[in-house]
Amino acid sequence: MQLQQAPGASATAAGVPLIKANGEVTENGSTTTDAKEEAKDPVSARLAQIYKRLEQIDAYSAEARAAAILAVSFLVAILRVLHVLFLLRGFST
């Protein structure tokens, strides 16, 4: 799944583009948010928290990590099948 940015917005660690409830796109350039603004637009505040957490857990590389795990698992399964076939034919490993 590919995430798309709003036109003219750039996603960086310090400035995550936010989409307000009214559809307006804003750039949050600081890591601290104004409590008054947060009270006005809790959706944007929550999205900022989610993006920050996704960055902390390195979610953007999850697909590559999952592919590597599946490739190793597949290789192990193939080796087990070959081992069983060799044992059935009378070869020792």
FILUM-388124 format. One record per atom (N, C-alpha, C, O): atom name; residue in one letter; residue number from 0; x, y, z. Coordinates in nm, 4 decimals, decimal comma. Layout:
// FILUM-388124
+------+------+-----+----------+----------+----------+
: site : code : pos :     east :    north :       up :
+------+------+-----+----------+----------+----------+
:   CA :    A : NUM :        X :        Y :        Z :
...
+------+------+-----+----------+----------+----------+
This chain:
// FILUM-388124
+------+------+-----+----------+----------+----------+
: site : code : pos :     east :    north :       up :
+------+------+-----+----------+----------+----------+
:    N :    M :   0 :   0,0835 :  -0,1169 :   0,0000 :
:   CA :    M :   0 :   0,0000 :   0,0000 :   0,0000 :
:    C :    M :   0 :   0,0884 :   0,1238 :   0,0000 :
:    O :    M :   0 :   0,1777 :   0,1362 :   0,0838 :
:    N :    Q :   1 :   0,0652 :   0,2127 :  -0,0904 :
:   CA :    Q :   1 :   0,1437 :   0,3346 :  -0,1026 :
:    C :    Q :   1 :   0,0664 :   0,4510 :  -0,0434 :
:    O :    Q :   1 :  -0,0524 :   0,4683 :  -0,0704 :
:    N :    L :   2 :   0,1354 :   0,5311 :   0,0383 :
:   CA :    L :   2 :   0,0757 :   0,6514 :   0,0933 :
:    C :    L :   2 :   0,1045 :   0,7663 :  -0,0004 :
:    O :    L :   2 :   0,2155 :   0,7784 :  -0,0524 :
:    N :    Q :   3 :   0,0048 :   0,8514 :  -0,0225 :
:   CA :    Q :   3 :   0,0250 :   0,9651 :  -0,1100 :
:    C :    Q :   3 :   0,0209 :   1,0923 :  -0,0283 :
:    O :    Q :   3 :  -0,0564 :   1,1046 :   0,0667 :
:    N :    Q :   4 :   0,1051 :   1,1868 :  -0,0665 :
:   CA :    Q :   4 :   0,1100 :   1,3150 :   0,0011 :
:    C :    Q :   4 :   0,0198 :   1,4136 :  -0,0712 :
:    O :    Q :   4 :  -0,0091 :   1,3997 :  -0,1900 :
:    N :    A :   5 :  -0,0232 :   1,5120 :   0,0034 :
:   CA :    A :   5 :  -0,0990 :   1,6198 :  -0,0566 :
:    C :    A :   5 :  -0,0057 :   1,7019 :  -0,1447 :
:    O :    A :   5 :   0,1129 :   1,7130 :  -0,1135 :
:    N :    P :   6 :  -0,0557 :   1,7602 :  -0,2543 :
:   CA :    P :   6 :   0,0304 :   1,8406 :  -0,3411 :
:    C :    P :   6 :   0,0964 :   1,9538 :  -0,2632 :
:    O :    P :   6 :   0,0300 :   2,0266 :  -0,1894 :
:    N :    G :   7 :   0,2274 :   1,9679 :  -0,2804 :
:   CA :    G :   7 :   0,3003 :   2,0755 :  -0,2147 :
:    C :    G :   7 :   0,3409 :   2,0451 :  -0,0720 :
:    O :    G :   7 :   0,4056 :   2,1281 :  -0,0081 :
:    N :    A :   8 :   0,3051 :   1,9291 :  -0,0201 :
:   CA :    A :   8 :   0,3401 :   1,8934 :   0,1179 :
:    C :    A :   8 :   0,4596 :   1,7994 :   0,1151 :
:    O :    A :   8 :   0,4721 :   1,7161 :   0,0253 :
:    N :    S :   9 :   0,5474 :   1,8131 :   0,2143 :
:   CA :    S :   9 :   0,6616 :   1,7232 :   0,2238 :
:    C :    S :   9 :   0,6595 :   1,6568 :   0,3601 :
:    O :    S :   9 :   0,6406 :   1,7234 :   0,4619 :
:    N :    A :  10 :   0,6790 :   1,5253 :   0,3625 :
:   CA :    A :  10 :   0,6774 :   1,4506 :   0,4881 :
:    C :    A :  10 :   0,8193 :   1,4351 :   0,5379 :
:    O :    A :  10 :   0,8999 :   1,3661 :   0,4753 :
:    N :    T :  11 :   0,8509 :   1,4978 :   0,6490 :
:   CA :    T :  11 :   0,9805 :   1,4820 :   0,7123 :
:    C :    T :  11 :   0,9574 :   1,4432 :   0,8567 :
:    O :    T :  11 :   0,8440 :   1,4443 :   0,9047 :
:    N :    A :  12 :   1,0643 :   1,4091 :   0,9257 :
:   CA :    A :  12 :   1,0504 :   1,3687 :   1,0652 :
:    C :    A :  12 :   0,9939 :   1,4817 :   1,1498 :
:    O :    A :  12 :   0,9122 :   1,4580 :   1,2387 :
:    N :    A :  13 :   1,0368 :   1,6044 :   1,1227 :
:   CA :    A :  13 :   0,9907 :   1,7166 :   1,2037 :
:    C :    A :  13 :   0,8615 :   1,7758 :   1,1509 :
:    O :    A :  13 :   0,7840 :   1,8320 :   1,2283 :
:    N :    G :  14 :   0,8363 :   1,7650 :   1,0221 :
:   CA :    G :  14 :   0,7175 :   1,8284 :   0,9648 :
:    C :    G :  14 :   0,6315 :   1,7299 :   0,8898 :
:    O :    G :  14 :   0,6579 :   1,7010 :   0,7731 :
:    N :    V :  15 :   0,5306 :   1,6784 :   0,9533 :
:   CA :    V :  15 :   0,4399 :   1,5836 :   0,8906 :
:    C :    V :  15 :   0,3185 :   1,6613 :   0,8419 :
:    O :    V :  15 :   0,2574 :   1,7337 :   0,9204 :
:    N :    P :  16 :   0,2813 :   1,6484 :   0,7134 :
:   CA :    P :  16 :   0,1644 :   1,7208 :   0,6664 :
:    C :    P :  16 :   0,0389 :   1,6678 :   0,7343 :
:    O :    P :  16 :   0,0193 :   1,5468 :   0,7455 :
:    N :    L :  17 :  -0,0445 :   1,7583 :   0,7788 :
:   CA :    L :  17 :  -0,1668 :   1,7206 :   0,8485 :
:    C :    L :  17 :  -0,2875 :   1,7633 :   0,7668 :
:    O :    L :  17 :  -0,2861 :   1,8690 :   0,7036 :
:    N :    I :  18 :  -0,3907 :   1,6824 :   0,7680 :
:   CA :    I :  18 :  -0,5151 :   1,7163 :   0,7014 :
:    C :    I :  18 :  -0,6186 :   1,7401 :   0,8097 :
:    O :    I :  18 :  -0,6524 :   1,6499 :   0,8863 :
:    N :    K :  19 :  -0,6684 :   1,8631 :   0,8150 :
:   CA :    K :  19 :  -0,7664 :   1,8991 :   0,9166 :
:    C :    K :  19 :  -0,9036 :   1,8438 :   0,8790 :
:    O :    K :  19 :  -0,9248 :   1,7981 :   0,7667 :
:    N :    A :  20 :  -0,9958 :   1,8486 :   0,9742 :
:   CA :    A :  20 :  -1,1298 :   1,7949 :   0,9523 :
:    C :    A :  20 :  -1,2012 :   1,8665 :   0,8377 :
:    O :    A :  20 :  -1,2857 :   1,8070 :   0,7708 :
:    N :    N :  21 :  -1,1680 :   1,9939 :   0,8144 :
:   CA :    N :  21 :  -1,2322 :   2,0685 :   0,7058 :
:    C :    N :  21 :  -1,1646 :   2,0452 :   0,5712 :
:    O :    N :  21 :  -1,2044 :   2,1062 :   0,4720 :
:    N :    G :  22 :  -1,0629 :   1,9581 :   0,5649 :
:   CA :    G :  22 :  -0,9950 :   1,9247 :   0,4411 :
:    C :    G :  22 :  -0,8723 :   2,0079 :   0,4135 :
:    O :    G :  22 :  -0,8034 :   1,9827 :   0,3147 :
:    N :    E :  23 :  -0,8417 :   2,1065 :   0,4968 :
:   CA :    E :  23 :  -0,7259 :   2,1933 :   0,4785 :
:    C :    E :  23 :  -0,5986 :   2,1181 :   0,5162 :
:    O :    E :  23 :  -0,5932 :   2,0490 :   0,6180 :
:    N :    V :  24 :  -0,4966 :   2,1330 :   0,4322 :
:   CA :    V :  24 :  -0,3684 :   2,0682 :   0,4569 :
:    C :    V :  24 :  -0,2758 :   2,1694 :   0,5222 :
:    O :    V :  24 :  -0,2585 :   2,2800 :   0,4711 :
:    N :    T :  25 :  -0,2160 :   2,1321 :   0,6354 :
:   CA :    T :  25 :  -0,1221 :   2,2198 :   0,7043 :
:    C :    T :  25 :   0,0082 :   2,1465 :   0,7255 :
:    O :    T :  25 :   0,0120 :   2,0236 :   0,7217 :
:    N :    E :  26 :   0,1137 :   2,2200 :   0,7476 :
:   CA :    E :  26 :   0,2456 :   2,1625 :   0,7728 :
:    C :    E :  26 :   0,2789 :   2,1856 :   0,9189 :
:    O :    E :  26 :   0,2863 :   2,3000 :   0,9637 :
:    N :    N :  27 :   0,2990 :   2,0778 :   0,9935 :
:   CA :    N :  27 :   0,3336 :   2,0874 :   1,1349 :
:    C :    N :  27 :   0,4846 :   2,0848 :   1,1445 :
:    O :    N :  27 :   0,5450 :   1,9776 :   1,1403 :
:    N :    G :  28 :   0,5467 :   2,2013 :   1,1572 :
:   CA :    G :  28 :   0,6916 :   2,2098 :   1,1544 :
:    C :    G :  28 :   0,7586 :   2,1798 :   1,2861 :
:    O :    G :  28 :   0,8803 :   2,1620 :   1,2885 :
:    N :    S :  29 :   0,6859 :   2,1731 :   1,3959 :
:   CA :    S :  29 :   0,7495 :   2,1495 :   1,5254 :
:    C :    S :  29 :   0,6967 :   2,0216 :   1,5869 :
:    O :    S :  29 :   0,5932 :   1,9688 :   1,5461 :
:    N :    T :  30 :   0,7699 :   1,9728 :   1,6860 :
:   CA :    T :  30 :   0,7277 :   1,8497 :   1,7520 :
:    C :    T :  30 :   0,6270 :   1,8770 :   1,8629 :
:    O :    T :  30 :   0,5575 :   1,7854 :   1,9069 :
:    N :    T :  31 :   0,6182 :   2,0006 :   1,9084 :
:   CA :    T :  31 :   0,5199 :   2,0351 :   2,0109 :
:    C :    T :  31 :   0,3986 :   2,0965 :   1,9432 :
:    O :    T :  31 :   0,4114 :   2,1738 :   1,8482 :
:    N :    T :  32 :   0,2806 :   2,0611 :   1,9932 :
:   CA :    T :  32 :   0,1581 :   2,1149 :   1,9349 :
:    C :    T :  32 :   0,0903 :   2,2073 :   2,0339 :
:    O :    T :  32 :   0,0998 :   2,1883 :   2,1552 :
:    N :    D :  33 :   0,0234 :   2,3051 :   1,9822 :
:   CA :    D :  33 :  -0,0481 :   2,4007 :   2,0634 :
:    C :    D :  33 :  -0,1749 :   2,3344 :   2,1178 :
:    O :    D :  33 :  -0,2512 :   2,2757 :   2,0411 :
:    N :    A :  34 :  -0,1981 :   2,3430 :   2,2482 :
:   CA :    A :  34 :  -0,3138 :   2,2770 :   2,3104 :
:    C :    A :  34 :  -0,4448 :   2,3334 :   2,2570 :
:    O :    A :  34 :  -0,5427 :   2,2608 :   2,2404 :
:    N :    K :  35 :  -0,4454 :   2,4640 :   2,2301 :
:   CA :    K :  35 :  -0,5665 :   2,5271 :   2,1775 :
:    C :    K :  35 :  -0,5991 :   2,4734 :   2,0384 :
:    O :    K :  35 :  -0,7145 :   2,4429 :   2,0083 :
:    N :    E :  36 :  -0,4962 :   2,4622 :   1,9536 :
:   CA :    E :  36 :  -0,5141 :   2,4079 :   1,8183 :
:    C :    E :  36 :  -0,5548 :   2,2609 :   1,8259 :
:    O :    E :  36 :  -0,6379 :   2,2149 :   1,7476 :
:    N :    E :  37 :  -0,4964 :   2,1879 :   1,9195 :
:   CA :    E :  37 :  -0,5292 :   2,0461 :   1,9368 :
:    C :    E :  37 :  -0,6744 :   2,0281 :   1,9766 :
:    O :    E :  37 :  -0,7406 :   1,9346 :   1,9313 :
:    N :    A :  38 :  -0,7243 :   2,1177 :   2,0614 :
:   CA :    A :  38 :  -0,8635 :   2,1100 :   2,1040 :
:    C :    A :  38 :  -0,9569 :   2,1397 :   1,9882 :
:    O :    A :  38 :  -1,0658 :   2,0829 :   1,9800 :
:    N :    K :  39 :  -0,9143 :   2,2300 :   1,8966 :
:   CA :    K :  39 :  -0,9972 :   2,2644 :   1,7813 :
:    C :    K :  39 :  -1,0027 :   2,1492 :   1,6820 :
:    O :    K :  39 :  -1,1082 :   2,1206 :   1,6255 :
:    N :    D :  40 :  -0,8917 :   2,0844 :   1,6612 :
:   CA :    D :  40 :  -0,8825 :   1,9813 :   1,5583 :
:    C :    D :  40 :  -0,8171 :   1,8546 :   1,6134 :
:    O :    D :  40 :  -0,6988 :   1,8307 :   1,5893 :
:    N :    P :  41 :  -0,8924 :   1,7741 :   1,6865 :
:   CA :    P :  41 :  -0,8344 :   1,6526 :   1,7446 :
:    C :    P :  41 :  -0,7950 :   1,5481 :   1,6402 :
:    O :    P :  41 :  -0,7092 :   1,4639 :   1,6668 :
:    N :    V :  42 :  -0,8562 :   1,5525 :   1,5223 :
:   CA :    V :  42 :  -0,8230 :   1,4563 :   1,4168 :
:    C :    V :  42 :  -0,6783 :   1,4759 :   1,3716 :
:    O :    V :  42 :  -0,6036 :   1,3789 :   1,3585 :
:    N :    S :  43 :  -0,6386 :   1,6005 :   1,3478 :
:   CA :    S :  43 :  -0,5019 :   1,6290 :   1,3058 :
:    C :    S :  43 :  -0,4021 :   1,5922 :   1,4144 :
:    O :    S :  43 :  -0,2946 :   1,5392 :   1,3862 :
:    N :    A :  44 :  -0,4387 :   1,6210 :   1,5390 :
:   CA :    A :  44 :  -0,3492 :   1,5871 :   1,6497 :
:    C :    A :  44 :  -0,3296 :   1,4362 :   1,6576 :
:    O :    A :  44 :  -0,2179 :   1,3892 :   1,6792 :
:    N :    R :  45 :  -0,4362 :   1,3608 :   1,6404 :
:   CA :    R :  45 :  -0,4270 :   1,2147 :   1,6462 :
:    C :    R :  45 :  -0,3449 :   1,1608 :   1,5294 :
:    O :    R :  45 :  -0,2644 :   1,0692 :   1,5465 :
:    N :    L :  46 :  -0,3659 :   1,2186 :   1,4089 :
:   CA :    L :  46 :  -0,2869 :   1,1755 :   1,2936 :
:    C :    L :  46 :  -0,1389 :   1,2028 :   1,3149 :
:    O :    L :  46 :  -0,0549 :   1,1213 :   1,2767 :
:    N :    A :  47 :  -0,1060 :   1,3154 :   1,3747 :
:   CA :    A :  47 :   0,0341 :   1,3466 :   1,4033 :
:    C :    A :  47 :   0,0931 :   1,2440 :   1,4994 :
:    O :    A :  47 :   0,2074 :   1,2016 :   1,4822 :
:    N :    Q :  48 :   0,0162 :   1,2039 :   1,6005 :
:   CA :    Q :  48 :   0,0621 :   1,1011 :   1,6942 :
:    C :    Q :  48 :   0,0848 :   0,9684 :   1,6222 :
:    O :    Q :  48 :   0,1834 :   0,8994 :   1,6480 :
:    N :    I :  49 :  -0,0056 :   0,9336 :   1,5330 :
:   CA :    I :  49 :   0,0046 :   0,8071 :   1,4601 :
:    C :    I :  49 :   0,1283 :   0,8077 :   1,3706 :
:    O :    I :  49 :   0,2044 :   0,7109 :   1,3691 :
:    N :    Y :  50 :   0,1487 :   0,9177 :   1,2953 :
:   CA :    Y :  50 :   0,2664 :   0,9258 :   1,2088 :
:    C :    Y :  50 :   0,3958 :   0,9200 :   1,2894 :
:    O :    Y :  50 :   0,4927 :   0,8571 :   1,2469 :
:    N :    K :  51 :   0,3977 :   0,9855 :   1,4056 :
:   CA :    K :  51 :   0,5170 :   0,9832 :   1,4898 :
:    C :    K :  51 :   0,5454 :   0,8409 :   1,5368 :
:    O :    K :  51 :   0,6604 :   0,7972 :   1,5366 :
:    N :    R :  52 :   0,4408 :   0,7685 :   1,5770 :
:   CA :    R :  52 :   0,4580 :   0,6309 :   1,6242 :
:    C :    R :  52 :   0,5026 :   0,5379 :   1,5103 :
:    O :    R :  52 :   0,5874 :   0,4509 :   1,5304 :
:    N :    L :  53 :   0,4452 :   0,5568 :   1,3912 :
:   CA :    L :  53 :   0,4866 :   0,4763 :   1,2762 :
:    C :    L :  53 :   0,6340 :   0,4964 :   1,2448 :
:    O :    L :  53 :   0,7040 :   0,4018 :   1,2086 :
:    N :    E :  54 :   0,6809 :   0,6203 :   1,2590 :
:   CA :    E :  54 :   0,8223 :   0,6469 :   1,2352 :
:    C :    E :  54 :   0,9084 :   0,5824 :   1,3431 :
:    O :    E :  54 :   1,0164 :   0,5313 :   1,3135 :
:    N :    Q :  55 :   0,8620 :   0,5842 :   1,4676 :
:   CA :    Q :  55 :   0,9385 :   0,5244 :   1,5768 :
:    C :    Q :  55 :   0,9563 :   0,3747 :   1,5587 :
:    O :    Q :  55 :   1,0628 :   0,3207 :   1,5886 :
:    N :    I :  56 :   0,8533 :   0,3076 :   1,5102 :
:   CA :    I :  56 :   0,8617 :   0,1624 :   1,4938 :
:    C :    I :  56 :   0,9136 :   0,1225 :   1,3556 :
:    O :    I :  56 :   0,9147 :   0,0042 :   1,3214 :
:    N :    D :  57 :   0,9565 :   0,2211 :   1,2763 :
:   CA :    D :  57 :   1,0142 :   0,1976 :   1,1446 :
:    C :    D :  57 :   0,9170 :   0,1207 :   1,0555 :
:    O :    D :  57 :   0,9538 :   0,0222 :   0,9913 :
:    N :    A :  58 :   0,7929 :   0,1673 :   1,0528 :
:   CA :    A :  58 :   0,6869 :   0,0985 :   0,9800 :
:    C :    A :  58 :   0,7064 :   0,1026 :   0,8289 :
:    O :    A :  58 :   0,6547 :   0,0163 :   0,7579 :
:    N :    Y :  59 :   0,7799 :   0,2013 :   0,7789 :
:   CA :    Y :  59 :   0,7956 :   0,2144 :   0,6347 :
:    C :    Y :  59 :   0,8819 :   0,1039 :   0,5750 :
:    O :    Y :  59 :   0,8769 :   0,0813 :   0,4541 :
:    N :    S :  60 :   0,9603 :   0,0350 :   0,6561 :
:   CA :    S :  60 :   1,0416 :  -0,0749 :   0,6049 :
:    C :    S :  60 :   0,9813 :  -0,2111 :   0,6394 :
:    O :    S :  60 :   1,0461 :  -0,3140 :   0,6202 :
:    N :    A :  61 :   0,8595 :  -0,2125 :   0,6893 :
:   CA :    A :  61 :   0,7957 :  -0,3381 :   0,7323 :
:    C :    A :  61 :   0,7779 :  -0,4358 :   0,6167 :
:    O :    A :  61 :   0,7960 :  -0,5563 :   0,6344 :
:    N :    E :  62 :   0,7430 :  -0,3856 :   0,4992 :
:   CA :    E :  62 :   0,7212 :  -0,4745 :   0,3850 :
:    C :    E :  62 :   0,8501 :  -0,5469 :   0,3462 :
:    O :    E :  62 :   0,8481 :  -0,6662 :   0,3163 :
:    N :    A :  63 :   0,9599 :  -0,4757 :   0,3468 :
:   CA :    A :  63 :   1,0885 :  -0,5371 :   0,3122 :
:    C :    A :  63 :   1,1305 :  -0,6387 :   0,4175 :
:    O :    A :  63 :   1,1821 :  -0,7454 :   0,3843 :
:    N :    R :  64 :   1,1083 :  -0,6057 :   0,5450 :
:   CA :    R :  64 :   1,1432 :  -0,7008 :   0,6513 :
:    C :    R :  64 :   1,0574 :  -0,8260 :   0,6415 :
:    O :    R :  64 :   1,1077 :  -0,9370 :   0,6592 :
:    N :    A :  65 :   0,9281 :  -0,8096 :   0,6132 :
:   CA :    A :  65 :   0,8386 :  -0,9250 :   0,5997 :
:    C :    A :  65 :   0,8804 :  -1,0132 :   0,4817 :
:    O :    A :  65 :   0,8765 :  -1,1358 :   0,4912 :
:    N :    A :  66 :   0,9201 :  -0,9510 :   0,3713 :
:   CA :    A :  66 :   0,9643 :  -1,0282 :   0,2545 :
:    C :    A :  66 :   1,0890 :  -1,1094 :   0,2875 :
:    O :    A :  66 :   1,1011 :  -1,2239 :   0,2441 :
:    N :    A :  67 :   1,1807 :  -1,0522 :   0,3627 :
:   CA :    A :  67 :   1,3026 :  -1,1244 :   0,4006 :
:    C :    A :  67 :   1,2696 :  -1,2425 :   0,4907 :
:    O :    A :  67 :   1,3258 :  -1,3509 :   0,4745 :
:    N :    I :  68 :   1,1787 :  -1,2221 :   0,5853 :
:   CA :    I :  68 :   1,1385 :  -1,3308 :   0,6761 :
:    C :    I :  68 :   1,0714 :  -1,4431 :   0,5984 :
:    O :    I :  68 :   1,0989 :  -1,5607 :   0,6223 :
:    N :    L :  69 :   0,9828 :  -1,4069 :   0,5049 :
:   CA :    L :  69 :   0,9149 :  -1,5092 :   0,4249 :
:    C :    L :  69 :   1,0128 :  -1,5841 :   0,3360 :
:    O :    L :  69 :   0,9989 :  -1,7050 :   0,3175 :
:    N :    A :  70 :   1,1108 :  -1,5149 :   0,2809 :
:   CA :    A :  70 :   1,2100 :  -1,5816 :   0,1953 :
:    C :    A :  70 :   1,2899 :  -1,6832 :   0,2756 :
:    O :    A :  70 :   1,3127 :  -1,7944 :   0,2280 :
:    N :    V :  71 :   1,3322 :  -1,6483 :   0,3940 :
:   CA :    V :  71 :   1,4081 :  -1,7412 :   0,4786 :
:    C :    V :  71 :   1,3195 :  -1,8587 :   0,5192 :
:    O :    V :  71 :   1,3643 :  -1,9734 :   0,5182 :
:    N :    S :  72 :   1,1951 :  -1,8310 :   0,5547 :
:   CA :    S :  72 :   1,1024 :  -1,9390 :   0,5925 :
:    C :    S :  72 :   1,0808 :  -2,0355 :   0,4772 :
:    O :    S :  72 :   1,0762 :  -2,1568 :   0,4972 :
:    N :    F :  73 :   1,0676 :  -1,9813 :   0,3557 :
:   CA :    F :  73 :   1,0486 :  -2,0650 :   0,2376 :
:    C :    F :  73 :   1,1713 :  -2,1524 :   0,2139 :
:    O :    F :  73 :   1,1586 :  -2,2707 :   0,1826 :
:    N :    L :  74 :   1,2895 :  -2,0943 :   0,2288 :
:   CA :    L :  74 :   1,4131 :  -2,1702 :   0,2103 :
:    C :    L :  74 :   1,4233 :  -2,2836 :   0,3123 :
:    O :    L :  74 :   1,4627 :  -2,3948 :   0,2770 :
:    N :    V :  75 :   1,3887 :  -2,2572 :   0,4360 :
:   CA :    V :  75 :   1,3924 :  -2,3611 :   0,5404 :
:    C :    V :  75 :   1,2947 :  -2,4730 :   0,5065 :
:    O :    V :  75 :   1,3265 :  -2,5905 :   0,5248 :
:    N :    A :  76 :   1,1769 :  -2,4381 :   0,4576 :
:   CA :    A :  76 :   1,0775 :  -2,5398 :   0,4214 :
:    C :    A :  76 :   1,1287 :  -2,6268 :   0,3067 :
:    O :    A :  76 :   1,1109 :  -2,7486 :   0,3086 :
:    N :    I :  77 :   1,1917 :  -2,5653 :   0,2076 :
:   CA :    I :  77 :   1,2474 :  -2,6407 :   0,0946 :
:    C :    I :  77 :   1,3570 :  -2,7362 :   0,1428 :
:    O :    I :  77 :   1,3631 :  -2,8513 :   0,0997 :
:    N :    L :  78 :   1,4429 :  -2,6880 :   0,2317 :
:   CA :    L :  78 :   1,5500 :  -2,7735 :   0,2840 :
:    C :    L :  78 :   1,4930 :  -2,8916 :   0,3626 :
:    O :    L :  78 :   1,5473 :  -3,0019 :   0,3555 :
:    N :    R :  79 :   1,3866 :  -2,8705 :   0,4359 :
:   CA :    R :  79 :   1,3238 :  -2,9815 :   0,5103 :
:    C :    R :  79 :   1,2671 :  -3,0856 :   0,4146 :
:    O :    R :  79 :   1,2809 :  -3,2056 :   0,4383 :
:    N :    V :  80 :   1,2040 :  -3,0409 :   0,3075 :
:   CA :    V :  80 :   1,1479 :  -3,1336 :   0,2089 :
:    C :    V :  80 :   1,2601 :  -3,2135 :   0,1436 :
:    O :    V :  80 :   1,2487 :  -3,3349 :   0,1269 :
:    N :    L :  81 :   1,3668 :  -3,1463 :   0,1071 :
:   CA :    L :  81 :   1,4800 :  -3,2174 :   0,0466 :
:    C :    L :  81 :   1,5398 :  -3,3189 :   0,1429 :
:    O :    L :  81 :   1,5772 :  -3,4289 :   0,1020 :
:    N :    H :  82 :   1,5489 :  -3,2831 :   0,2691 :
:   CA :    H :  82 :   1,6018 :  -3,3741 :   0,3707 :
:    C :    H :  82 :   1,5152 :  -3,5001 :   0,3789 :
:    O :    H :  82 :   1,5678 :  -3,6113 :   0,3840 :
:    N :    V :  83 :   1,3844 :  -3,4830 :   0,3802 :
:   CA :    V :  83 :   1,2930 :  -3,5974 :   0,3867 :
:    C :    V :  83 :   1,3073 :  -3,6830 :   0,2608 :
:    O :    V :  83 :   1,3079 :  -3,8058 :   0,2695 :
:    N :    L :  84 :   1,3187 :  -3,6196 :   0,1443 :
:   CA :    L :  84 :   1,3344 :  -3,6956 :   0,0196 :
:    C :    L :  84 :   1,4638 :  -3,7766 :   0,0200 :
:    O :    L :  84 :   1,4651 :  -3,8921 :  -0,0226 :
:    N :    F :  85 :   1,5716 :  -3,7167 :   0,0677 :
:   CA :    F :  85 :   1,6977 :  -3,7910 :   0,0768 :
:    C :    F :  85 :   1,6853 :  -3,9083 :   0,1723 :
:    O :    F :  85 :   1,7380 :  -4,0160 :   0,1444 :
:    N :    L :  86 :   1,6170 :  -3,8897 :   0,2841 :
:   CA :    L :  86 :   1,5993 :  -3,9992 :   0,3800 :
:    C :    L :  86 :   1,5151 :  -4,1111 :   0,3202 :
:    O :    L :  86 :   1,5427 :  -4,2284 :   0,3455 :
:    N :    L :  87 :   1,4138 :  -4,0780 :   0,2419 :
:   CA :    L :  87 :   1,3279 :  -4,1784 :   0,1820 :
:    C :    L :  87 :   1,4024 :  -4,2580 :   0,0743 :
:    O :    L :  87 :   1,3740 :  -4,3761 :   0,0539 :
:    N :    R :  88 :   1,4955 :  -4,1955 :   0,0070 :
:   CA :    R :  88 :   1,5720 :  -4,2643 :  -0,0976 :
:    C :    R :  88 :   1,6891 :  -4,3419 :  -0,0414 :
:    O :    R :  88 :   1,7560 :  -4,4140 :  -0,1154 :
:    N :    G :  89 :   1,7160 :  -4,3289 :   0,0886 :
:   CA :    G :  89 :   1,8230 :  -4,4058 :   0,1483 :
:    C :    G :  89 :   1,9538 :  -4,3311 :   0,1623 :
:    O :    G :  89 :   2,0537 :  -4,3892 :   0,2045 :
:    N :    F :  90 :   1,9555 :  -4,2031 :   0,1276 :
:   CA :    F :  90 :   2,0777 :  -4,1247 :   0,1434 :
:    C :    F :  90 :   2,0859 :  -4,0749 :   0,2854 :
:    O :    F :  90 :   1,9835 :  -4,0513 :   0,3495 :
:    N :    S :  91 :   2,2051 :  -4,0588 :   0,3344 :
:   CA :    S :  91 :   2,2203 :  -3,9998 :   0,4666 :
:    C :    S :  91 :   2,2707 :  -3,8584 :   0,4516 :
:    O :    S :  91 :   2,3438 :  -3,8269 :   0,3577 :
:    N :    T :  92 :   2,2315 :  -3,7731 :   0,5445 :
:   CA :    T :  92 :   2,2737 :  -3,6328 :   0,5362 :
:    C :    T :  92 :   2,3764 :  -3,6016 :   0,6401 :
:    O :    T :  92 :   2,4235 :  -3,4882 :   0,6482 :
+------+------+-----+----------+----------+----------+
